[in-house]
Amino acid sequence: MATKTKRPKRTARRRPAARHTRREPESLRLRSMAASLTVNDVPTSVAWYRDMLGFTVGERWEENGKLRGTQMKAGMCDLMLNQDDFAKGRDRAKGVGFRLWASTVQDIDAIAARIKAQGGRLDFEPRRTPWGSYAFAITDPDGYKITFIQEE
């Protein structure tokens, strides 16, 4: 009686990836993007982004011993907070017509609850948006609006 020898398993051959023809001129492709916000009071804004939202403090920029700005970090994202020099007036509105969209895999219900426990006020509670994402929104001390979206 002949014994059967096991044949080595055949591995699936990978097809070469389809080549995508790029348009000319080539479009912009980014790996990340950061925002820079002009704020009324850098220390107040740093505390709000750190304590209310959970950012960490990165670099600090000083000029003649005076704090001019700070880098705030959240995951791979950076947000720069820069002190307004008030050259355009002390009462100029900030954040008008501007919104940051922040996407996370974290539980935004828990993030929203933590914000409210810190005394924060949401613009709207976590909910399903008309376009299908799950999100909530908040406004920072200078009027910049931020919408948090939970990735699925």
C-alpha positions in Angstrom: 0.0 0.0 0.0 1.5 3.3 -1.1 1.6 6.1 1.4 0.4 9.5 0.3 2.9 12.2 0.7 1.5 15.6 1.6 2.1 18.2 -1.0 3.2 21.6 0.2 0.3 24.1 0.3 0.3 26.4 -2.5 0.3 30.0 -1.5 -1.9 32.3 -3.3 -0.1 34.4 -5.8 -0.5 38.0 -5.3 -1.5 40.0 -8.2 0.4 43.2 -8.7 -1.6 46.1 -7.3 -3.5 47.9 -10.0 -1.6 51.0 -11.0 -3.6 54.1 -10.5 -2.9 56.7 -13.1 -2.3 60.0 -11.4 -3.7 63.2 -12.9 -1.4 65.8 -14.1 -0.7 68.1 -12.5 -0.6 65.8 -9.5 -3.0 66.6 -6.7 -1.9 67.4 -3.2 -1.5 64.4 -0.8 -1.0 65.1 2.9 0.0 62.9 5.8 -1.3 65.3 8.5 -2.5 68.8 8.9 -2.4 71.1 12.0 -4.4 74.2 12.8 -3.2 77.4 14.5 -5.6 79.5 16.5 -5.2 83.0 17.7 -6.6 83.3 21.2 -7.2 86.0 23.7 -5.3 84.4 26.6 -2.9 81.5 25.9 -2.8 80.1 29.5 -6.6 80.1 29.7 -6.8 78.3 26.3 -4.1 75.8 27.2 -5.9 74.9 30.4 -9.2 74.5 28.6 -7.8 72.2 25.9 -5.7 70.3 28.4 -8.3 69.9 31.2 -11.6 70.0 29.3 -10.7 68.0 26.2 -7.6 66.0 27.2 -4.9 67.5 25.0 -1.3 67.4 26.2 1.1 70.3 26.1 3.9 70.2 23.6 6.3 73.0 22.8 6.0 76.4 24.2 7.1 79.6 22.4 8.2 82.6 24.4 9.5 86.0 23.3 11.4 88.2 25.7 10.2 85.9 28.6 6.6 86.2 27.6 4.5 83.2 26.5 3.5 83.7 22.8 2.1 80.3 22.0 1.8 76.6 22.8 1.6 73.4 20.8 -1.2 71.2 22.0 -1.1 67.5 21.1 -3.8 64.8 20.8 -2.7 61.6 19.2 -1.1 62.4 15.8 -2.8 65.9 15.7 -1.3 69.3 16.7 -3.2 72.4 17.5 -1.2 75.6 18.0 -2.6 78.3 20.3 -1.1 81.8 19.7 -1.5 84.9 21.7 -3.5 87.6 20.0 -1.4 90.8 19.8 -4.7 92.8 19.7 -3.4 94.9 16.7 -6.8 94.4 15.1 -8.6 95.4 18.3 -9.3 93.7 21.6 -12.9 92.9 20.8 -12.5 91.2 17.4 -14.5 88.0 17.1 -12.6 84.8 16.8 -13.9 81.5 15.5 -16.6 83.0 13.3 -17.2 80.7 10.3 -14.6 78.2 11.4 -15.0 74.7 12.7 -12.5 71.9 13.5 -13.6 68.4 12.8 -11.9 65.8 15.1 -12.2 62.1 14.4 -11.5 59.5 17.0 -11.9 55.8 17.6 -12.5 56.5 21.3 -16.0 56.4 22.8 -17.3 59.9 22.3 -20.1 59.3 24.8 -17.4 58.9 27.4 -15.5 62.0 26.2 -18.7 64.1 26.3 -19.5 62.8 29.8 -16.0 63.8 31.0 -16.3 67.3 29.5 -19.7 67.8 31.2 -18.2 66.5 34.5 -15.5 69.2 34.2 -18.3 71.8 33.9 -18.2 72.0 30.1 -21.2 72.8 28.0 -21.8 70.9 24.8 -23.3 72.7 21.7 -25.1 69.4 21.1 -25.1 66.0 22.8 -23.7 62.9 21.1 -26.1 61.9 18.4 -26.4 60.4 14.9 -26.0 63.3 12.4 -28.1 63.6 9.2 -25.1 62.4 7.2 -24.8 59.3 9.4 -21.9 59.9 11.7 -22.1 59.8 15.5 -20.9 63.2 16.9 -21.1 66.0 19.4 -19.9 69.6 19.3 -18.4 72.1 21.7 -17.2 75.7 21.5 -13.8 76.8 23.1 -13.4 80.0 25.2 -12.6 82.1 22.1 -15.6 80.9 20.0 -13.8 78.2 17.9 -16.2 75.3 17.3 -15.1 71.7 17.4 -17.1 68.7 16.3 -16.0 65.3 17.5 -16.9 62.3 15.3 -16.6 58.7 16.4 -15.0 56.5 13.7 -16.8 53.2 13.2 
